[in-house]
């Protein structure tokens, strides 16, 4: 029986009960070492077995944290026999991730979906991941991804994390949490009585309880490690040492009291993270240690030997390993390397061998470098970085060491690890050749930009581009484009601003005879920012057409360079008002990011697609895209959520997201994030009819190079200024919008420009512009702007006293805005209609109104004939969850089959 954890037990049992009824559950249990996480999880295991659940365990191990997908393999190993039933792409991704066969780096999303399917088929199932803070990065990301996608799987996932955190466990942030505090005095005394059988003086007992601070393991272990005399004369332990540290010290003292062979056996077990008993005994034999050496360690309660080797508590492992002398640790790793099969597990052998080295060893370093290549091929960037870092440390020749340190820094940066700068320092000690020195300079610039998003980033990137020009012209051109994009994003109008960077980029090396899409994009943007928008549009169109043509080039579909630049290409398509191109490039970017498992780039791809879906009036699909982006948990996705909430007219939600974005932007120096927030607030306030507030926000947004580049801010500023009675404040935005629309010649641009001119005009000219705007916007996909044009035209007609014409325009606006869910703008249209004397019709209820955004997306996909498995693959859900959603959809729509769903006219 657990002492003092009744509420926690009940919470875990409720998770199991809900899963038994067909639901799923996820929980992160947090607390300091020894606080009772493992005991609580053991109670949950026993309860789950009694309820008919299967139970599968995994545990993070500090020494295993460098092996990509190691933790995931622990959890999935018993279910791999069912992998043959998975779709072939999922089978392939899982096989490469687990090293079962070779192949391209696996799609991280396909790995996650495969794991989700395996676990769902094994339900009802309890998955327990202890010490999750030690999971390798790849496993942590996939398991957290799966945890966010379990639906009706009858799967419960519980992760135990040690606080304070010892590694980056950002992957699990946002999941439901249960934090364990120390036991109360009464419960602590009850537990203490089970550890100390002899009668205790009240003063001594109270002292022990006070020193343990409610930590259950401390209550059990501290008395055991204290000399008996302390129970008579008073229990004294220094307050300055933390409770987990004291517990670890107690375990270390207990281990140090063992015979030499038993101590060495403990060190080998601590260095061998898999718990493979057969491997441990082979290593022991290599060291000349007999099996009898295990008896004292077991008798001391430090570990158990069976088919697997289990430590009494994770703190025992860390205490034993840290207490061992460097010589003993090297002996342990050397023995493990000697008995690990190089054919079966080359990477673990290489790692153990590397830990056994004194000084430098080129053979060991080269073996680690090969392991890094295998890790990268499996998609384990963090593991590759760790292997390369250790390889650099073991490398005897300075030039090779510097090269390996540089490669390790690149891998660390790609993996999002902070040690990249430390490795760059090692690499900089050199010697490096000119190309490597330039690559170091480039990586330093990228780290500086991504770390601070400040004005130094573009300048440093420019310097790197200049250095690379004679050494690697292609990379130099890409770096100039990096600098230009950085300047657009930072929104700095100073020396590192867009114009200054574009001027400098004119010195870029000439493009090759057959320029790549990225070359055309650089040239087009440089022309635009140095010679003017009209001069740059033809070049920008050529670049966008080249990116679009690459879509049909079989050899370029998986081109990582294209994927990298599609983010900028999509925003550039907005700058030339090409709505069809934005849709096409955004869809391609999302697809390529998914195929490559590019967790870092998918949210950005989804953001551009989401913004375009919002502007097209497809709010439900935009909501689903932002939900998918949020499921990756890799970068902030507040931008898409903010714009969607603003267009929906949800004031409280928009204000809350806006405040969060501004706080985060201040921390990163991200002016563009603040500008984007101001754009969204301008949309919200224009919808609510609070034009002075909209003018303040829109004016701020218009200061951003990013928002003027993508043309998002102009029309909001013009409408707010005119409606606030300050049309003169719209002059600059109107002039720029009009000239850009004329240069682009697209219905989107020409329609926005005509509407904006109408707002500042009077009499017949205004009406002509309004009609022109409606005709133009009917010919593009930007439905929100068409609806708003009907609205402002109707408002103008009412103020002209032309009620009949006003009613016609306002009815259309109200219908369009209501159907797409633009609640504030629809309410504005309704108020105007009432002012004409007409009561606006309530939107006709549709059967699909009862569906959630996710259900509507699933219904649409199923209506096209897609199977549950195909829909699940697209939405990162298991087929079982899709089927559960379909049952809900059928019930809400009063239908019974997929065929009936296809017959419905879904919005």
N, C-alpha and C positions, 0 to 999 in steps of 0.2 A: 504493500500500500504506500502511495506517495503521501508525504506529510506536507500539509499546508498548500496543496495545489488543487484544491477542489474546483475552483472556478476555471482554471486552466484545463483540467481534465474534462470538464463539461464542454468547454469550447471545442476541444479536439473531437470529443465523442459526437458533438452535433455535426461536425464536418462529415464524419463517417456515416451518420444517419441520413444526411441529405444525399450523399453519394449512393447509399443503398436504395434510395428512392428514385434514382436515375439522374441525379445532378452531379456536380463535380465540386471540388473544393481545393483551395490553395491557401497556404499559411506560411509565413516566415516567423520562426521562433527566434527571438534575439535575447541575448543576455551574456554576462561576463562568464569567463571560464569557471566551471564548478557550480554554477547557479542552478543546475538541475535540468538542463535541456535534454541531455541524453536519457536521464531517468524518465522524463515526461514522454519522450519519443518511444521508449521501451514499453511504457504503459499503453501507448497508442497502438503499437504493433500487436500487443497481446489482445487488446480490445478488438482490433480489426480481424485478427484470426478467428476470434470467437464469433464475429458477425459474418464470417464466410468470405472475407476479403483475402486476396493474395497480397503478399507483402514483398516488396523489393527494396533493398538497401543500396546506398552508395555513400561514400564519404570522401570529402576532400582531404588530401594529405599534402603537407607543405612541400615535401620533396617531390611530389607528383605534379606540382602546379605548373611545370614547364612542358608537360606532355599534352599536346593538343588532343582533345576529345577523350582523354583518359577517364575522367569522371563520368562522362556520358556512356562510355563503354561499360563501366561497372554496372550502371543501371540497366542497360539494354541487353547485356550479354545473354541472359536466360531467354530472351524473346527473339534472338536473331534467326532461329530456325523458321520463324514466320515471315522473315524478310522477303522470301521468294514470292509471297502473295502481294507484295507492294508493286505499284507501277514501276516500270523499268527505270525511269529517271530517279525515283526515290531510292530504289535498290542501289543504283550506281553511286549516288551521292553518299549513302550510308557506308557502302563498301570502301570507297576511297577514304572517307573520314576515319574509319576504323582500321585502315591499312590492310584490308582484306585483298585489295587489288589496286593496281595503279590506274591513274587517270588524271584529268584536269582537276584543279582545286574545286572542291564540291560547292554547290550552291547551298549556302548556309540555311536558306529557307526550305530547300528540299530536304536537308538533313532534319530540320525541325519538324517538318510535316511527316517525314517517315517515322520519327520517334513518336510523334503524336498518334499516328495510326497504330503503331505497335502497342503502345500503352492502352489505347482505347480497346483494342481487340482482346487484351488480357484482363479487362475489368470484370467484376469490381476489383480495384487494385489500390493499394496504399504504397506510394513511393516516398521513401524517407531518405533525405540527403543531409547527413550530419557534417558538421565542420565545412559548410558550403563556402566559407571565406577562403578556403584553400583550393577550391576548384580551379582547374585551368580555365583560361579566359574563354576558349571556344565552347567548352562544356557549359560554363555559366551562362553564356549568351543563349545557347540553344535551349537549355532547360528553363530559363526565365521566359523565353519566347513561347515554349510549349505551355508553361504555366498560365500565360495570358490567353492562350487559345483553347484551353480545355473548356468544353461546354457541357454537353449531355453525355459525358464519357464514362460516368461512374468511376472516376479516377480522382484520388486525393493526393496532392503533392505537398509535402511539408519539408521546408528547408530550415536547418538550424544554423544560425550565424553567431559567431562570437563577437561581443562588444567589449571594449572598443575595437573597431574593425582593424584587422591586421593586413588586409589587402583591399583592393578596389572591388567592392561588391555592388557597384552602381547598377548592374544588370537586374538586381532584385528590387530596386527601389520602386515604390508605388504598389507593390503587392501587399495584400492584407498582412498585418503584423500582430504578433503577440509578444510583448516584452515581459521578461521574467524579472521580478524584483526579488530582493532578499526575503527570507522568511521572517514573520513576526516573532517576537520574543517567546511567546507560548509554544509555537510550532518549533522554533529552534531548540528549546529545552527538551521537547519531546523527541526530536531527532537525535540530540546529543545523548540522551539516555540510552539509545540503541547502540552507541559507539563506545560508551564508557560504562561498563557493567558495575564497577565498584561505586559505592556511595560517594557523592561529591559534596564538599562543603559549599554552602550557598554562595559564598564570596567567590570561590574558585569557579563554580558553574557560571555565575553571572559574568565573570571575567572572560571565560571562554566564549560565551554567547556574544559578548560585546566585541571581542577581537575578530570573531568569524563574520560579523556584520551580515548575518542572515544567509551566508553562502552555505548551501547544504554540504558540498564536498569538503569545505573547510571544517564544518562541524564534525564530519566523520574522520577526516585525516589529520587535522592539527593535534588533537589529543593523542592519536596513535604515534605521532612522531615526537612527542614531547617526553622528556625524562620523567620518570615516575615521581621524583622528588617535587616536581612542580605542582603535582596535584595536592600535595600537603602544604607547600609553602606559598602557593599563589602562582597562577598561570601568567607568565610574562612573554609577550612578543612585541617587537617594536612596531609602533603605529605607522612608521614611515614606509613600510613595505606593503604593497597591495596584497589583497587576499589571494588572487590567483598566483602571484609571485611566491607567497608563502607556501601555498599548496605545492607548487612546482619545486620549491626548495626542499619540502618534506619528501617528495618522491625522489629527489636527487640524493638526499642523505640515505634514504632506504636502499637505493641502488648501489651507492658507494660502499655500503656495509656488506655487500655480497662478495663471494670469492671471485678471483680475477677472471676465470673462464665464464662465469655467469654474467659478470659485468660486460665482457666482450660480446657475449651472445646477445645481450640487450642492445648493445650499440649496433650490431649487424641488423637486428630486427627493426631498430629505429631508422636505419638507413635504407631499408627495403620496404617501400610503401605499399606493395601489392598484397602483403600478408600471405604470400605463397610459402607454405610450410616446407614443401619439398625443396624449393630454391634456398630457403634459409638453412636447411640441414646440409645442403651441398656446400654452401659458403662456410658453414661452421667446420665441415670436414676439411675444407681448404686451409682453414686456420688451425687445424688440429684440435678442435673443441669437440669433446664427446657429448652425446645427447644427455648424459646425466647432469650436465651443467644447467639444464633448464629447471631442474627441481627447486633449487633455492630461489630462483626468480618467481616461480609459480607460488611457492610457499610464502613469499613476501607480498603476494597479491599485486604484483606489478604487471604480469601478462599471463595469458592462457595459450596453451598449445593444443591445436586440434588439426583438422584439415587446413585451417587458416590460423594465423597468429594474430591474436587480439591483445592490445594493451588495455590495462585497467581503465585508463582514461586518456584522451589525447594529450593531456599535460604530461603524462608519463613519458610518452614518446619524445616530446620536446625537451623535457628535463634530462632524459638519458642522453640525447644527442648533443645537447649544449654542454653537458657536464663532461663529455668524453674529451680526452686530449686530442689535439690535431693528429697525432700519430695514430691513435686508435681509430679515428674516423677514416683516415686514409686506408688503414688496413682493412676496415670493414668494406669500404667501397671497392678496394682492389679485389677482395675475395668475391664480392658480388659480380664484378665485371668478369672475373675468371670463369664463373659458373653460369653466366647468362649466355644463352645461345645467340650467336651473332646473326644467324639466319632468321631466327624467329623474332627476336627483339633487338635489332641492331641499335636503336636509338637509346634504349635504357642502358644497354651495355656501354655505349659511348659516354653516356652521362656518368655512370659509375666510374668508368676509367678516368674520366676527366677529374673527378673529385679525389682520385687516388694519387694524382700527380703532385710532386713537389717541384716548384719552379715552373719551367716551361717544357713543352713536349710537342714537337711539330706533328708527330703521328696522331696523337690524341686530338690535337686541334683540328687536323684535317678530317678526322673521323666525325667530330662535332659539326664541322662545316657541311659534310655530307648529310648528317642528320637534320641540319637546318633546311637543306634543300628538300628533303622528304617532308618535313613539317610544313613548309610553305606550300608544297604541292597538295597537301591535304587541307589547306586552308587555315593552318595554325600559325598565324603571323606572330603571336606572342611567344609561342614555343620556338619558332625559328629565331626570333630576336634573342631569346635566352641562350640558345645553343651558340649563336654567333658571338654573343658577349663573352661567354666562357672561352670560346675558341680564341678570341683576341687576347684574352688574359694568358693563355697557354702558349701563344705564338712567340718563338724566340727572335725571329728576324724583325727589326723595327718596321721595315716597309710593308711586309705582309701583315704585321699586327695592325698597322694604321689602316690598311685596306679592309681588314675584317672588322675593325671597330667602326669604320664608315658604313659598311653593309649592315652591321648590327644597329647602328643609329637609324638608318633608313627603315629597318624592320620595326624598331621600337616606335618610330614616329607613325608608321602605318598602323601599328597595333594600338596607337593611342596611349603608349606608356611614357611616363615623364622622364625616364633615364636617358632619352635620346641626346640631350645636351651634354651629359657626362661623357657619353661615348664620343661625341664630336670633339670634346677636349682631348681625349686619347688619340683620336684620328689626327687632330691638328698637330700633335707632336711629331707626326710624320716619320720618315719622309713620304710625301705623296707626290705623284706626278701632276702635271698641270691639269689634266682632265679630272683626276680625283679631287684635287684642290678646288676646282670649280664646282664639282658636285657637292663638296662639303659646304661651300659658300651658299649654294642653292638651298640645301636642306636647312641650313641655319636661318635663312630668310623665311622659308616656309614655316618653320617652327615659330619664329618671331611673329609672323602674321596670324597664324592660327591661334597662338597663345593670347595675343593682346588685341588683335583686330585694329591696331592703331596705325598712325601715319608712318611709322618706321617700316612697316611691312612692305608697302609698294616700293619705297626707296631701296631697301635691301634686295628686293627681287630685281629691280632695275640693275643694280650693281652686279648681281649674279648673271643676269642676261648679257651684260657687256663683257664680262669675263669669259663666258661660254662662246661668244660670237666666233672667234677664230678656231675654237677647239671642237665645237659640236653645233654647227649652225641650226640644225633642226631643233635641238633642245633649247638653244638660245631663243629662237622665235617663240617656242612654247612658253619660255620664262617671261618674255616680254608680254605675252598675252596674260600670263598669271599676274604680272604687275598691273596691267590695265584692269583686269577683273577685280583685283584687290582694291584699286583706287575707286572703282565704281561702288564696291560694296562698303568701303569705309566711309564714303561720303565726305572725305576731307577735301576742302577747297583750297588748301595751302600748297606748299611745295610738292607734297606727295599726292596732289589732286589729279583728277582725270586728265585735264588739259596738259599739265606738266609731264605726266607719264606718257601720254600719247605723243607729245613732242619728242621725248627721248626715244620712244619706240620707232620713230622714223629711221633710226640708225640700225635697226635690226638687219641681219644678213638677208640677202635676197632669197626669195622662196625658190624651191627647186623648179625644174622645167615643168614638171607635172605637180602643181601645188596641191597639197592636202586640204581638206575642208578647214582644218585649223589655221593653215596659212592664209586662206582667203578671209577667214573671220578676223584674224589680226589686221590684215591690210584694210578691210572694210571699216573696222572700228577706229583705226588710226586716222583714216581719211575723214570719218564722221566727226571726230573730236578735234581735228586740226583744221579742216577745210569747211566744215559745216554739214548739217544733216542732209541737205539736198545732194551734196557731192558724195556723201557716203552711202546713200541708199542703194544705188546700183551694185556696189561691191558687197554690201550686206546681203542683198538678195542672191548674188552669185554664191556666197558662202552658205546661206541657208539651203539653197537648191542642192549644193554639193553634199551637205549633211543628209538631206532627204534622199538623194540618189544613192548614198552609201547604204541606205536601208535595203536597197534591192541588190546590193553587191554581196554575194554569198560569202566572200572572203572578209568582208568588213563587218558583218553582223555582230560578231563577238569582239570587235576591236575595242580594247580597253581605252585607247586614246579617244576614240569617238565618245565613249561613255563618259569620260571625264569632262569633255567640253560641251556635252548636250545641255548641261545646266545653263551655261552662258548662251548657247545657241537659242534655247527656248525663250530666254528673256530678251534676246535680240529680236526674235520674231515678234514679240510684243512691241518692240520699239518701232518696227515698221508696220504695225497694225495688221499683221497677217494672222488672222485667227485660225485659219485652216492649218497653217504651218505650225503654230504653237501647239495645237491639238496633236498633230502628227509627231512632232519632235518629242513632246512630253510623253506620249504613249510609248514611243520607241525607247526613251530614256528609262522609263519604269520597267519595260520588258527586259532591257539589257542588264539593268541593275539586279533584277530578280534572277536572271539566268546566271549571273556571275556571283550571286550571293553577296553582293556589295552592300553590307549593312550600313556602311558609312555614307553611301551616296543615294540609297533608295529614298530616304525621307526627303532629300532635296528634290529628287525627281518627282516624288508624289506631291510636293508643295507646288511646283509649277503646274502640274496637272490639276491639282485641287483648285488653285486660283482661277485657272481657265474654265473649269467646270462651274465655279461660282459665277463668273462673269457670263457664262452661257445659261445661267438660270437652273442648272442641274444641281441643286443643293444636296439632294439625297446622296448622289454619287460622290460629291465632294466630301460629305461627312464620312462616307465609307473609306475614302482615300486617307483622310486624316486619321481615322481609327487604325488603319493598317500601319501608317507611319508611326503612330504612338506605340503600336505593339512591338516595334523594333527596339525601342528604348535606347537609341544610339545618339541622336542629337535632338535638341529641342524642336518640337513640332508645333509650337504655339503660334507661329506665323499663320499657318493654314487655318487653325482653329479660330484665331482672332478675326481674320477676314470673313470667314463663314459666319461667325456670330454677329459681326457688324452688319453684313448684308441681310441677315435674318431679322435684324432690328432688336436683338436681345440685349438690352442696355446693361443689366447687372452682369451677365456673362462676359460681355465685351469689356466692360470696365475692369473686371477682375483679371482677365487674361492680359489686358493692357498693362495693368500695374505690375504683374509678374514679369512681363517682357521688359519693361523699363528698368526694373531692378536688375535683371540679368544683363541687360545691355550696359548698365553702369559698371557692373563687375568686369565686363570684358572690353569696355571701351567701344561697344558696338553702336555707333551713331545710326547706322542704317536700320538696326532693329527698332530704335526709337522712332525713326522717320516712318517706318512701315506701320508701327503702332499708331502714329498720328494720322496716317492715311485712313486706317480702319476707323478711327474715331471720327474723322471727317465724314465718312460714309454713314456711320451711325447717326451723327447729329443732323446731317442733311435729311436722312430718313425721318427723324423725329421732328424735323422742322425747327430745330434750334440752330438757326443759321449763323449767328455770331460765334457760337462755340465751334461750329463746323469751319468757319473762316480761320479761326486761330489754328486749329489742327491742320487744315489743308495748307495754310501758308507755311507751317513748319515742315510738312511733308514735301512741299515743292522745293525746299532747300536741298533735297537729297539727289545726288547724281543718279543713284540707283532708281529712284521713283520717276525722275524725269526721263531717264533712259528707257524705262519700260512704259512710260506714258500713263501711269496710274493716277498721278496727282492732279493733272491739268483740269479735267472736267469737274472734279470735286471743288477745287478752288474757285473756278469760274461761277459755278452755281451758287456756292456759299456767298461769294462777294456780291453777286447781283441780287440775291434774295435778302442780303443784309443792307441793301441800299448803298453799297460802296463799289459800284462797277469799275471804278478806276483802279481798284486793287487787283482786278482780273486782267489788266492790259497785257502784262508780260506773258502770262500763261496763255492768253488767247492768241497773241501773235505767234508764239512758238507752236501751239497746237495747230493753228491754221496753216502755217508754212510746212509743218511736218505732214499734215494730212494731204496737202497738195502734192508734196514730193512722193509720198507713199502711194497715193491714188487708190487706196482700198476703201471699200464701203464702211468698214469700221472707223477708220480715221476721218473720212469725209463726213460720215454721219455725226460723229462727236463734234467735229469742227462746226458743222452747220447748226447743230443744236446750241452750241456755245455762242455763236454769233447771234442766233435768235434771242438768247437771253439778254444780250446787251443792245438789241435793236428795238425799234418801235414801228407801229403801223404795218403796212403791207409787207415791208421788208422782213419783219420778224416772222410773219405768217409764212412767207415763202421759205425762209430758212427752216422753220419747224417742219414743213411738209417735205423739204429736201432731206432733212435728217431722218424722217420716218422711212422714206423711200430707200435711202442708202442702208440704214440699219436692218431693214427687212432682208437684205441680201447677205448678211453675215450671221455668225453664230452667237453674237453677243446679245442674248435676249434681255439681259437686265437693262442694258442701255436703251434698247428699243422701248421697253416698258416705261422707263423713266422719261423718255422723250414724249410718249403719249401723256404722261402725267404733267410735265411742265407746259406742254402745249395746251392741255385742258385747263390748267391753272391760268394761263395767259388769256385764253378765250373767255373764261368766267370774268376776269377783271376787265375785259373789253365789253362786258354785258351781253355776250353771245352765249346764252345758257344752253341752247339746243346743241350747238357744236361742242361746247364744253362737256356736256353730259356724254356725248358719243366718245370723246377722247378719254374722259375719266373712267367711263365704264370699261373700256378696253384696258386701260392701265390697271384698274382695280382687279380685273379678272386675271391678267397676266401676272401681276405681282402676288396676288393671293395664291395662284396655282403653284408658283415657284417657291413660296414660303418667305418672301421678303415682307415680313410682317409690318415693320415701321413704315415703309413706303406705301404698302397697301392701305394702312390706316390713314396715311396722309391723303391718298386718293379718295378714301371714304369720306373724310372730312370735307374735301372739296366738293364731292358729289352732293353731300347734304346741304352745302352752301348754295347749290343750284336748285334746291328744292326737291331733289330726288333721293330716296332712301336706297343706299347701296344694297344690292342683293347679296345675301350670304352665299358663300361658296358652296356649291352643291356637294354634299357628302359623297365621297367615293369609297367603294369597298376597300381600296388599298390604303385609305387614311389610317386604318387601324394597325397597319404594319409598321414596325420599327424601320429605321434606315437600313439596318443590316438585313432584315427580312425582305424589304423591298428589293435590295440588291440581289439577294439569293433568288427571289421570285423571278426577277428579270432574266437572270442567267439560266435558270431552269426552263423558263419559257422559250429560250432559244434552242432547247433540246439538249443542253449540257447535262451530263450525268452528275450524281452527287460527288463522285470522286473528282471530276473535272472542276466543279464549282469549288470544292474544298481546296484544290491545288491553287486556284486563283486567289482565294480569300484567306489562305493559310489556316484552314479549318479541316478537321477530320471529316470523312464521309458520314460518320455517326452523328456528328454535330449538325451537319447539313440536313440529315434526315429528321433530326429533332426539330430544327427550324421549319422544315417543310410541314411537319405535323401541325405546328402552330399556325403557319400560313394557311393551310387548308382549312383549319378550324375558323380562323378569322374571316376567310373569304367564302366560307360555306361551300367548299368544293371538296372533291375526294380524289382527284387524279391530276397528274402532270398535264395530261391532254387538256383538261379544263383550264388549267393555268395558262396554257398557250393561247387559249381562245379569249382570255381576258385582255383588255386594252390597258396595260399598266402604264403609269406615267413615266 
